[in-house]
Amino acid sequence: MSALLFLIGLAGGFFSGLLGLGGAILMVPLLLFVPPLFGFPALDMKQVAAITIVQVFFAALSGMVVHWRNRFVHKDLVLTMGGASALAALAGGLLSDLVNARALLLLFASIATLAGVLMFLPRREGDPDATADQVRFHRPLAVAIALAVGLVGGLVGAPGAFIYVPLMMYVLKIPTRVTLGSTLAIVLFTAAFGMAGKVATGQVDWPLALALVLGSVPGAQVGGYLSKRVRAGALRWMVAMVVWGSVVQMWRQALGG
């Protein structure tokens, strides 16, 4: 079981570093469905949620280090959007009991669909290798995006990293590589709060989490290393596939499919 989780963590970490996503959107289905295929006991959703947030934190940290070295992490953008998102997610979590669960999922799926549509719009990349120090952004718009995604994510219980990527690229006009590196840092920011809550309430199965993390850290390093060497256009298409896979899954859940 530990060896299998190591391989799952390796795969999740790789795509986290490559595409700037936290990895939960890939890790959760893998952890739910893969172990039984190899004859191991199925993990319940509570176990999966707890060990996934630990994996996401360490994968995001590992991948962000590579992007930081490549100067693709925009510190000001991360602090602006990460802080606003964290506060909004906290508010969303507190308000979540007051809103119908189906309505929440429909709302989140709608926002994700909008983000997915953006991925197919024509986009002038400018300098695809622009570093963070060369990038300027519209601060009020960045705060508005972070508040909206953070609030809905807090209501639904999902960080929404796969929504941030297209919104940052197409609305804020952030270059692809800086978007991916900065999104990892925002994910790290929000995952830290989620992990602290899981750890404080004793929900983390540490042997399982450790196996995932041991795979995730080197996987994210390799993914982050390759991210700089893959064409920006190819990275956008890979992100688009992940976003649309998530959109389809959410609409199926929202509509009871």
Secondary structure, 3 states (H helix, E strand, C coil): CHHHHHHHHHHHHHHHHHHCCCCHHHHHHHHHHHHHHCCCCCCCHHHHHHHHHHHHHHHHHHHHHHHHHCCCCCHHHHHHHHHHHHHHHHHHHHHHHHCCHHHHHHHHHHHHHHHHHHCCCCCCCCCCCCCHHHCCCCHHHHHHHHHHHHHHHHHHCCCCHHHHHHHHHHCCCCCHHHHHHHHHHHHHHHHHHHHHHHHHCCCCCHHHHHHHHHHHHHHHHHHHHHHCCCCHHHHHHHHHHHHHHHHHHHHHHHCCC
